Amino acid sequence: MNGKPLTGNRIRETVDGNPTPNNTIYTKLEEEEEEKENEIENIHETKHISEIKPDQNNNSNPDQEILVFQNYTGIDLKGDGRKSTYQKWRTEWGFSQEMIMKAAELTCQLAKIPNLQYIDKILDGWMAAEIRTIEAADLAIKRFKDLKHERKGLGVNKKPSKNESLYSEFKLYVPPEEIDALKRKEV
């Protein structure tokens, strides 16, 4: 064994355990890396909501809209139930394609696993608040984020530290007659 690793009949293709440029391992790694780079270049680039030009007159082809939505969000709408959810947003609720895309963008930012139910909840909230424009949606999102930061600063969602009691924010109520009785005992 003379201290050299056993490689069988092949010649050792590494230097200090790393592939060298003139061996098959290194060449294969380079080829795989190039393939990955080519795949990344060929992937459809996601557009920002402002780059999408929806039909403002609701005259666009519903199948075309659904295809744009699928490409933008990565959420599959091939089932009839899923398509009907999208159509509900457009026809029953009256949201523009641009507003639906804004809700989808927000969903992708906030949800761990973006799905139709999350988008539906956002649009339902906007419908209840009568938010129908991108500007109004942006304002509502900003207000929500500001409120979230404000609550975080106040410690509303914060767990108490070891030195704080779970009840430190509560005041103790003592009836006035007991306070008078305590005062009389001190004198």
N, C-alpha and C positions, 0 to 999 in steps of 0.2 A: 504494500500500500504506500509506501514512501512519502506520505504526507500530501499527496495530490488527490483531489476528488475523483471518484470513479465516473467516467462519462461513457463507458462502453467503447464503441468503435468511433464515436464522433469526436471531433476536435472541440475543445472547450471554447465557448463563444462569449465569454464574459471576462471583464477585467474587474477585479475586486467585487464580484457579484453583480455588476451592472452591465447591461448589454453594450457592446461596442458597435460603432457605425458600420462595420463591415460584416455583420452577422445577420442571420435570418430573423432572429428575435427582434432586433432593433428595426430592421426593414419592415417587419410585419406591424410593429407598433406605430411606425411613421405612417404606413398605409391606412391603418385604422383611424388615426388621428385626422388624416386628410379627408376620409370618408365622413367623419363626424362633422368636420368644418363645412363640407359641401352640403350635408343634410341641414345644418343650421342655416346656411345661406338660402336654401330652397324652401324653408318653412315660411308659411304665409305670415307676413309681419302684421302684428296686431295694431290696429289703428286706434288713435285716441277718439273719443266721442265727438270732438270738434271736427274731425276729418270725415265723418260719415255724413253723407248728403241724403237725408231721407226725403221722401215725397211729402211735403207739408199739406197737400190737398187730400190725403188719404186715398189717392188713386193708384198707388203702386200695387204691384202684383203680390198677393199675400205669400205665395210660395217663395218669391224672391226675397221678401222681408225676412221670412223664417230662415232662409239660407244665410242671409247677412247676419242675423242674430246668432245662428249656430257657429258661424266662422268667428264672430267677435267674442263670444263667451265660451265656446267649447262645450256648451250644453246641447245635448242631442234632443231634437224635437221631432223625431221620426214617428213617434206614436200619436194616435189620434187625440188622446187625452192631453198630451203635452201641446199639440198644435192648438187644441181648443182653449187651453190656458192663455196662450199667446193671443189668440183671436179675442178672448174675453177682455184682455187689456186694451186691445185696439178698438173693438166695437162697443162692447157694453160699458167699459169704464172710460173710453174716449181718450186714451193716452196716445200721443204721437210716437212714432218710431224712435225719435230722438230721446224722448223721456224714458222709454223702455230701455234704451241703450244706456242712459245715465244710471238707471236703477241697476242694470246689469254690471256696470262699471263699479258702482258702489258695493255691490254684492261681492265682486271679485276682490275688492280691497279689504272687506270686513270679515267675510265668511271663511272658515277654514276649508270647507268644501262647498263651493258655490253651487246653488241649485235653484230650481224654479220656485220652490216654496219661499226661499229668502227674498227673491225678486218680488214675488207676489205680496209678501208682507210689506216690503218697502212701498210698492205702488198702492197698496191698500191704505197705508198711513198717509201717503201723499194725497190720495183721493179724499180721505176724511179731513185733511187739513186744507183741501182745495188748492193744492200745489199743482199747477198745470204747465209751468214754463221752466226751462233750464235755469234761468236766473233765480227763480223762487226756490227751486230745488237746491241750488248752490248755497243760497242764503240759509235754508233750513239745515243743510249739512254743516255749515259753519257754526250756526247756533248750537247744534247738537254737540259738536266737538268742543266749543267753548264751555258749554255746560258740563261736559264730561271732565275737562281740565279743571274747572272750578270745583266740582265735586271732589276730584282727586286731591286738590290743594287743601280742601276743608277736611279731608280724611273721612269722607262719607263711606267710601268703599274700602277703607283701610282697616286691617285687623289691629286690635289693641296691642301695644307692646307689653312686655313682661311687667313693667311698673304700673301700667294702667289697668284699671278694673274694667270689666265688661260693662259695668254700669256707671262709668265715670261721667257720662254725658247727662245722666239723670240727676234731678235735684230731690233732696229728701224733704218731704212735707211733714211738718210737725204742727198739730193743731194748736191754736193760740192758747187754749187753757192749759195745755201741757207746758208751753213755753213759760207762762205765768207761774206755774207750779215749780218749774226748775229755777226760775229767778228767785222765788221765795226761799227755796232751800239754800241758795248761795248766800243769802244775807244773814 
